[in-house]
């Protein structure tokens, strides 16, 4: 299983990406975490934005394709896309994910 984390500029953008990934059966589920305050340096300037975190759960075999789809549809020039491999997963959830 992989968790894929990416901040989005709006709730609509996060939903659009999640729906596309779900419809194409690349992920089993997604969570959207609202109203995250992000501070970062971009092109020499300090930026502060409100973002929405998209957290996707997928099979490890689909992770690269999920990342490519996010890159292709994301509004950011350089989107943050992080992949995590959980050390432990509820066995029933892992089975559900595998069958999704």
N, C-alpha and C positions, 0 to 999 in steps of 0.2 A: 504494500500500500504506500502511496505517496500523498503528502499534503502539499498543495501548491498555493503559495501566498502571493497576492499581488494587490497593491493599493490602486484604487481607481478614482477618477476625478469626480464622479457622481454616483448616486445610487442607480440611476438609469443605466449608466455604462456598466456597472458591476452586474446588474440584472441581465443586460443584453449579452454580455460575455458568458455568464453562467447558463443562460437559456440555450445559447448556441452549442456550448460544450455538452449540455445534457441532451439536446435534440440529436446531436451527432454521436451520442453514447460514448463520449470520451471520458466523462466523469460520472460518478455515482450520485454525488450530491455536492451542494455548495452552500456556504454560509456567507452572509454579507454583514459585516460589523460596521455600524454607522458612526459617523462623526468622529473620526480620528484626527487629532491635530498632528500635522507633520511639519517638521522644520528641517531644512537641508540647504546645502550650498549648490547653486546651479549657475554655471557660467560666471563665477565670481561674485554672485549676489546671494545674500541670505533670503531664502523663501520660507513662507509660512502658509500652509494650505489646510483646508478641511478635506479629508479623503474618506473613502469607504474601502474597507479591506475585503477583498474577495478571497475566501479560503475554500479551495476545491479538494475533494478526495477522489482519488482514482487508483486504478491498478498501476503498478510500476511500469508495466509494458506500454501504457498509454501516456506516460508522463511527458515524453519528448514531444509527442503530437499535441498535447494540451498546451505546452509551452509555446510551440510554434503558432497555434491558433490564437493564443492570447496576444503574442507579439503582432500578429497580422491585424487584429481588430482593436487594439488598445489605442487610446488617443495620445498617450505620452510618446515623445520621441525616443525615450530610453526607459521603458517600464521596468520596475523592480519585479522580478519573477524569481521567487525562491522555492526550492523543493526541499522537503523534509521527509525522512523515512522514520516513522515511529518505531521505537524499540519494542513497544508492547501495544497490542490492539485487542479489544474485546473480541473473543472468538466468534460470537454470533454476528457482530458487526462486520468482521472480516469476511465471513461467509456471505453475508448479504452483499457486501461490496463486490466480491468476486463474481456473484451471480447477476449483478446489475448490468 
